[in-house]
């Protein structure tokens, strides 16, 4: 979009669902880290480029729906709601958790890989949409708290009694449409 179509990064909002929400946060964290590294290597007079005084131009923000951002051992809503969530059920749990253990290994590696425990300094605004009754609720709220503590403008929309990624059910479920409208309005305000 930036190079082929000439769209300025500030006119782009990244959107992710579930694990894709985690990827959005990881990408924003990587961009912010690249900017910090660039700032450490270059003097003020060497920072100019096509976008101004930084090597990395952040997007306008990130919208994450039911973000899966904690790759450590399941706890809280991730354990407690598994029996009730229509999307992330026990079979997903039985396959996904061992996969994370296999790929990421020890607890320390899983913490380092988890966006929720990463550095939020320098991130653009975030919009987090989640159900109070879905498996990723606790990790989404922890991410909102940590991001706010590190100076990120965070907007959280919470709905009750909905399953994981209920936002994608917007044509069929009123709460899905409400959440979709909430996200679209947030994007328009940027």
VOPAGU-2260 file (C-alpha; in pm, 1 decimal, decimal comma):
REM VOPAGU-2260
SITE   aa  ch    i         X         Y         Z
SITE  UNK   A    0       0,0       0,0       0,0
SITE  UNK   A    1     271,4     244,9      94,4
SITE  UNK   A    2     511,0     189,8    -195,0
SITE  UNK   A    3     287,8      52,0    -471,0
SITE  UNK   A    4     -13,6     275,7    -420,3
SITE  UNK   A    5     146,4     570,1    -245,0
SITE  UNK   A    6     -80,6     554,9      57,8
SITE  UNK   A    7      69,4     733,6     354,9
SITE  UNK   A    8     109,8     508,0     660,6
SITE  UNK   A    9     -88,5     753,6     873,6
SITE  UNK   A   10    -388,7     673,7     650,4
SITE  UNK   A   11    -370,0     301,9     730,6
SITE  UNK   A   12    -531,3     124,5    1025,0
SITE  UNK   A   13    -422,9    -230,5    1093,4
SITE  UNK   A   14    -701,1    -475,5    1181,1
SITE  UNK   A   15    -665,9    -824,1    1325,3
SITE  UNK   A   16    -893,4   -1097,4    1454,8
SITE  UNK   A   17    -789,7   -1341,6    1729,8
SITE  UNK   A   18    -432,1   -1450,8    1650,8
SITE  UNK   A   19    -432,7   -1185,3    1379,3
SITE  UNK   A   20    -489,7    -931,6    1656,1
SITE  UNK   A   21    -173,9   -1061,4    1817,9
SITE  UNK   A   22       8,4   -1018,5    1488,1
SITE  UNK   A   23    -113,1    -657,6    1461,1
SITE  UNK   A   24      25,9    -581,7    1806,6
SITE  UNK   A   25     354,5    -763,6    1730,9
SITE  UNK   A   26     394,7    -563,3    1408,0
SITE  UNK   A   27     329,1    -233,6    1585,7
SITE  UNK   A   28     577,2    -329,9    1858,6
SITE  UNK   A   29     837,6    -419,9    1594,2
SITE  UNK   A   30     785,3     -86,3    1415,4
SITE  UNK   A   31     821,5     104,0    1742,4
SITE  UNK   A   32    1137,1     -92,8    1827,2
SITE  UNK   A   33    1281,3     -18,9    1481,6
SITE  UNK   A   34    1217,5     351,3    1539,1
SITE  UNK   A   35    1388,6     341,3    1879,9
SITE  UNK   A   36    1689,0     160,5    1731,6
SITE  UNK   A   37    1705,7     412,1    1446,4
SITE  UNK   A   38    1691,6     703,0    1690,2
SITE  UNK   A   39    1977,9     555,5    1892,2
SITE  UNK   A   40    2201,6     514,2    1584,1
SITE  UNK   A   41    2137,1     843,2    1407,6
SITE  UNK   A   42    2188,5    1203,4    1507,3
SITE  UNK   A   43    1906,5    1455,2    1477,9
SITE  UNK   A   44    2040,5    1596,5    1149,9
SITE  UNK   A   45    2051,2    1251,6     985,1
SITE  UNK   A   46    1690,4    1151,2    1051,3
SITE  UNK   A   47    1518,9    1318,3     758,6
SITE  UNK   A   48    1348,3    1105,7     492,8
SITE  UNK   A   49    1034,5    1119,7     278,0
SITE  UNK   A   50     808,7    1097,1     583,6
SITE  UNK   A   51     985,1    1351,2     802,5
SITE  UNK   A   52    1201,7    1292,9    1104,0
SITE  UNK   A   53    1168,0     919,0    1152,2
SITE  UNK   A   54    1264,3     601,2     972,0
SITE  UNK   A   55     933,6     436,4    1059,0
SITE  UNK   A   56     598,8     598,9    1003,5
SITE  UNK   A   57     336,4     437,7    1223,4
SITE  UNK   A   58      -8,5     355,5    1096,0
SITE  UNK   A   59    -302,1     552,9    1234,8
SITE  UNK   A   60    -379,2     274,9    1479,1
SITE  UNK   A   61    -463,6     -86,1    1536,2
SITE  UNK   A   62    -800,3    -252,8    1581,0
SITE  UNK   A   63    -797,6    -595,3    1742,0
SITE  UNK   A   64   -1098,8    -821,5    1787,4
SITE  UNK   A   65   -1075,9   -1086,2    2056,5
SITE  UNK   A   66    -695,2   -1064,4    2043,1
SITE  UNK   A   67    -499,0   -1376,4    2132,1
SITE  UNK   A   68    -187,9   -1212,0    2280,0
SITE  UNK   A   69     -71,4   -1434,3    2568,2
SITE  UNK   A   70     116,6   -1746,9    2460,4
SITE  UNK   A   71     202,3   -1863,2    2812,0
SITE  UNK   A   72      23,6   -2137,5    3000,9
SITE  UNK   A   73    -353,9   -2084,0    2990,1
SITE  UNK   A   74    -503,5   -1910,8    3291,9
SITE  UNK   A   75    -810,9   -1714,1    3392,0
SITE  UNK   A   76   -1074,1   -1683,4    3120,3
SITE  UNK   A   77    -857,5   -1886,5    2881,8
SITE  UNK   A   78    -906,1   -2186,0    3111,0
SITE  UNK   A   79   -1241,7   -2107,9    3268,1
SITE  UNK   A   80   -1443,1   -2016,9    2956,0
SITE  UNK   A   81   -1316,7   -2294,8    2729,7
SITE  UNK   A   82   -1624,9   -2505,0    2810,3
SITE  UNK   A   83   -1865,1   -2228,0    2710,4
SITE  UNK   A   84   -1704,2   -2047,1    2416,5
SITE  UNK   A   85   -1859,0   -2166,0    2090,1
SITE  UNK   A   86   -1549,0   -2088,8    1881,9
SITE  UNK   A   87   -1250,5   -2170,3    2100,5
SITE  UNK   A   88   -1364,0   -2501,0    2240,5
SITE  UNK   A   89   -1173,2   -2783,3    2407,2
SITE  UNK   A   90   -1054,6   -2933,1    2076,9
SITE  UNK   A   91    -892,7   -2601,3    1976,8
SITE  UNK   A   92    -741,4   -2586,6    2323,0
SITE  UNK   A   93    -614,3   -2945,1    2302,7
SITE  UNK   A   94    -441,9   -2878,9    1969,7
SITE  UNK   A   95    -330,6   -2516,9    2006,2
SITE  UNK   A   96    -166,1   -2517,6    2347,9
SITE  UNK   A   97      65,1   -2813,5    2274,4
SITE  UNK   A   98     155,1   -2645,6    1943,3
SITE  UNK   A   99     264,9   -2329,8    2127,0
SITE  UNK   A  100     468,1   -2539,9    2368,3
SITE  UNK   A  101     632,3   -2724,5    2079,7
SITE  UNK   A  102     712,9   -2415,0    1873,9
SITE  UNK   A  103     802,0   -2166,5    2147,4
SITE  UNK   A  104     938,1   -2401,6    2409,7
SITE  UNK   A  105     997,6   -2293,6    2768,2
SITE  UNK   A  106     789,8   -2044,9    2965,4
SITE  UNK   A  107    1045,7   -1764,2    2925,6
SITE  UNK   A  108    1035,7   -1796,3    2545,2
SITE  UNK   A  109     657,1   -1791,9    2551,3
SITE  UNK   A  110     657,0   -1473,9    2762,4
SITE  UNK   A  111     902,9   -1305,5    2522,5
SITE  UNK   A  112     689,6   -1406,6    2222,6
SITE  UNK   A  113     361,1   -1287,6    2377,4
SITE  UNK   A  114     255,1    -940,4    2258,9
SITE  UNK   A  115      78,0    -873,5    2590,0
SITE  UNK   A  116     414,6    -876,1    2772,2
SITE  UNK   A  117     595,4    -669,8    2508,2
SITE  UNK   A  118     688,6    -303,1    2498,3
SITE  UNK   A  119     401,1     -70,2    2409,0
SITE  UNK   A  120     605,3     250,4    2416,7
SITE  UNK   A  121     559,5     444,5    2094,3
SITE  UNK   A  122     258,1     252,1    1965,0
SITE  UNK   A  123     -26,5     433,7    1792,2
SITE  UNK   A  124    -379,8     423,4    1937,5
SITE  UNK   A  125    -539,3      81,3    1986,6
SITE  UNK   A  126    -903,7     -23,0    1973,2
SITE  UNK   A  127    -971,7    -352,8    2150,5
SITE  UNK   A  128   -1309,4    -523,7    2105,4
SITE  UNK   A  129   -1384,5    -826,4    2319,0
SITE  UNK   A  130   -1662,4   -1016,4    2489,0
SITE  UNK   A  131   -1658,8   -1036,4    2864,3
SITE  UNK   A  132   -1739,3   -1405,4    2823,6
SITE  UNK   A  133   -1485,9   -1518,1    2562,8
SITE  UNK   A  134   -1165,2   -1705,8    2632,9
SITE  UNK   A  135    -927,9   -1417,2    2555,1
SITE  UNK   A  136   -1106,9   -1162,0    2772,8
SITE  UNK   A  137    -845,5   -1156,5    3052,0
SITE  UNK   A  138    -549,8   -1124,6    2816,4
SITE  UNK   A  139    -722,4    -850,6    2615,0
SITE  UNK   A  140    -789,0    -653,7    2933,3
SITE  UNK   A  141    -431,4    -708,6    3054,8
SITE  UNK   A  142    -303,3    -580,5    2720,9
SITE  UNK   A  143    -526,0    -272,3    2746,9
SITE  UNK   A  144    -396,3    -205,0    3098,5
SITE  UNK   A  145     -29,3    -250,2    3007,4
SITE  UNK   A  146     -61,0     -39,3    2691,3
SITE  UNK   A  147    -232,7     243,8    2881,7
SITE  UNK   A  148      34,3     232,1    3152,2
SITE  UNK   A  149     295,7     281,3    2878,6
SITE  UNK   A  150     118,4     583,4    2731,2
SITE  UNK   A  151     -85,5     431,0    2449,4
SITE  UNK   A  152    -428,9     575,9    2375,7
SITE  UNK   A  153    -647,9     266,1    2422,3
SITE  UNK   A  154   -1019,3     235,1    2356,4
SITE  UNK   A  155   -1189,3     -82,5    2476,7
SITE  UNK   A  156   -1531,9    -204,0    2371,4
SITE  UNK   A  157   -1672,0    -487,6    2581,6
SITE  UNK   A  158   -1986,3    -688,8    2510,7
SITE  UNK   A  159   -2148,5    -956,5    2726,6
SITE  UNK   A  160   -2239,2   -1318,0    2655,0
SITE  UNK   A  161   -2069,1   -1336,7    2315,5
SITE  UNK   A  162   -1831,9   -1602,0    2183,5
SITE  UNK   A  163   -1478,1   -1548,6    2059,5
SITE  UNK   A  164   -1461,9   -1324,0    1748,9
SITE  UNK   A  165   -1835,4   -1254,5    1764,8
SITE  UNK   A  166   -1765,7    -938,2    1564,8
SITE  UNK   A  167   -1745,3   -1150,7    1250,8
SITE  UNK   A  168   -2106,1   -1256,7    1309,5
SITE  UNK   A  169   -2222,4    -899,1    1247,1
SITE  UNK   A  170   -2470,3    -998,1     972,1
SITE  UNK   A  171   -2645,8   -1235,3    1214,3
SITE  UNK   A  172   -2597,5   -1110,3    1571,4
SITE  UNK   A  173   -2696,3    -757,9    1684,3
SITE  UNK   A  174   -2397,6    -736,3    1920,2
SITE  UNK   A  175   -2168,0    -824,2    1631,0
SITE  UNK   A  176   -2310,4    -534,5    1429,7
SITE  UNK   A  177   -2278,9    -300,3    1731,0
SITE  UNK   A  178   -1915,4    -393,8    1775,0
SITE  UNK   A  179   -1846,0    -359,2    1403,6
SITE  UNK   A  180   -2003,4     -11,6    1403,6
SITE  UNK   A  181   -1799,0      74,2    1714,8
SITE  UNK   A  182   -1474,2     -21,1    1536,5
SITE  UNK   A  183   -1566,8     161,3    1215,9
SITE  UNK   A  184   -1646,6     478,5    1408,4
SITE  UNK   A  185   -1316,3     451,1    1594,4
SITE  UNK   A  186   -1130,6     421,7    1262,0
SITE  UNK   A  187   -1318,6     720,1    1112,3
SITE  UNK   A  188   -1217,9     933,2    1411,3
SITE  UNK   A  189    -849,9     874,4    1338,5
